[in-house]
Each structure stands twice: as C-alpha cells, then as structure tokens.
Amino acid sequence: MGGKPAQDNIRLVDHASSQAAARLTNQANVEKRAVGTQDLASILAEGKDRKTGWTPTREDLNSECLNMMLAGADPYSGALAACFFYLLKNERCLQKLVDEIR
C-alpha cells in the first residue's frame, strides 16, 4: 500500500538519516573548529538548552536534516512558478525567451 510515493518518501527519510549520521561521524573525527567558523550542523549537534540542559537526540538531528532538505526544495518551486506566471502574463518577454532558446 502506498506505492511509489511511499517508497520515495522512505528513501528520502533514510537518505536524510544517513546524511546526518555521516555528518556527525565526520564531526567526531575532526578537531574542534575555531570559534565563529562552526556550521549549522555543528551548532545543532552540540546544542544544549541553557535552562533545562536538554540536548538533541539522534532522532532530533535526523528530523532537522530532513527539514533542511525539504526547505531547499520550496524556494526553487516558488521561483519557477513565479517565472512561468510572469512569462505567461508578458507576451513580449515570453517571445524573447522562446527566440533565445531556439
């Protein structure tokens, strides 16, 4: 049940988990970075709530990795939709684009 979309979703989740694991493994093997040069993954992995002492679990980091991957897809689809919308509303620009492509 679910077919190809469900399989694709499982592959995406597995890929995000493997990327988070690879990044954390790489981080463990690299010396501490200089102050101010940490990337977002480093900050998340080493994060700790000052009030409660809570630190993110492996599952939390996997979820954040998946969220970051999905967030990257949205701006591109929005930008492409806007391009098509404005090209279809502006005949002169659309024709110029068609001429340049051909």
C-alpha positions as CSV (number, residue, x, y, z in Angstrom):
1,M,0.0,0.0,0.0
2,G,1.3,3.5,-0.8
3,G,3.2,2.5,-4.0
4,K,6.0,4.6,-5.4
5,P,5.3,7.8,-3.5
6,A,5.5,5.9,-0.2
7,Q,8.7,4.2,-1.3
8,D,10.2,7.6,-2.4
9,N,9.3,9.1,1.0
10,I,11.0,6.2,2.8
11,R,14.1,6.7,0.7
12,L,14.2,10.4,1.4
13,V,13.9,9.8,5.2
14,D,16.6,7.2,5.0
15,H,18.8,9.5,3.0
16,A,18.4,12.3,5.5
17,S,19.2,10.0,8.4
18,S,22.3,8.7,6.6
19,Q,23.5,12.3,5.8
20,A,23.0,13.3,9.5
21,A,24.9,10.2,10.6
22,A,27.7,10.9,8.2
23,R,28.0,14.5,9.2
24,L,28.1,13.6,12.9
25,T,30.7,10.9,12.3
26,N,32.8,13.4,10.3
27,Q,32.4,15.9,13.1
28,A,33.6,13.4,15.7
29,N,36.8,12.8,13.6
30,V,37.6,16.5,13.0
31,E,39.3,18.7,15.6
32,K,37.1,21.4,17.1
33,R,36.6,24.3,14.7
34,A,37.8,27.8,15.6
35,V,35.2,30.0,17.3
36,G,32.9,31.6,14.7
37,T,33.6,29.0,12.0
38,Q,31.0,26.4,13.1
39,D,28.4,25.5,10.6
40,L,24.7,24.9,11.3
41,A,25.1,21.1,11.7
42,S,27.8,21.6,14.3
43,I,25.8,24.0,16.3
44,L,22.7,21.7,16.3
45,A,24.8,18.7,17.2
46,E,26.5,20.4,20.1
47,G,23.4,22.4,21.2
48,K,22.2,22.4,24.7
49,D,19.3,24.2,26.3
50,R,20.7,26.5,29.0
51,K,17.7,26.3,31.3
52,T,16.8,22.6,31.1
53,G,20.1,21.0,30.0
54,W,18.3,19.3,27.1
55,T,20.4,18.2,24.2
56,P,19.2,17.0,20.8
57,T,18.9,13.2,20.3
58,R,20.0,11.4,17.1
59,E,16.3,11.4,16.1
60,D,16.0,15.1,16.6
61,L,19.1,15.7,14.4
62,N,17.7,13.3,11.7
63,S,14.4,15.3,11.7
64,E,16.3,18.6,11.4
65,C,18.3,17.2,8.5
66,L,15.1,16.2,6.7
67,N,13.6,19.6,7.4
68,M,16.6,21.3,5.9
69,M,16.5,19.1,2.8
70,L,12.8,19.8,2.3
71,A,13.1,23.5,2.9
72,G,15.6,23.7,0.0
73,A,13.0,22.4,-2.5
74,D,10.3,25.0,-1.7
75,P,12.1,28.2,-2.8
76,Y,13.0,26.7,-6.2
77,S,9.5,25.6,-6.9
78,G,8.2,29.0,-5.9
79,A,10.7,30.8,-8.1
80,L,9.9,28.6,-11.1
81,A,6.2,29.1,-10.6
82,A,6.7,32.9,-10.5
83,C,8.8,32.8,-13.6
84,F,6.2,30.9,-15.5
85,F,3.4,33.1,-14.2
86,Y,5.1,36.4,-15.3
87,L,6.3,35.0,-18.6
88,L,2.7,34.0,-19.4
89,K,1.5,37.4,-18.4
90,N,4.1,39.2,-20.6
91,E,3.9,38.2,-24.2
92,R,7.0,40.2,-25.3
93,C,9.3,38.6,-22.7
94,L,7.9,35.2,-23.4
95,Q,8.6,35.6,-27.1
96,K,12.1,36.9,-26.4
97,L,12.8,33.9,-24.3
98,V,11.4,31.5,-26.9
99,D,13.6,33.2,-29.6
100,E,16.7,32.9,-27.5
101,I,16.2,29.3,-26.6
102,R,15.5,28.3,-30.2
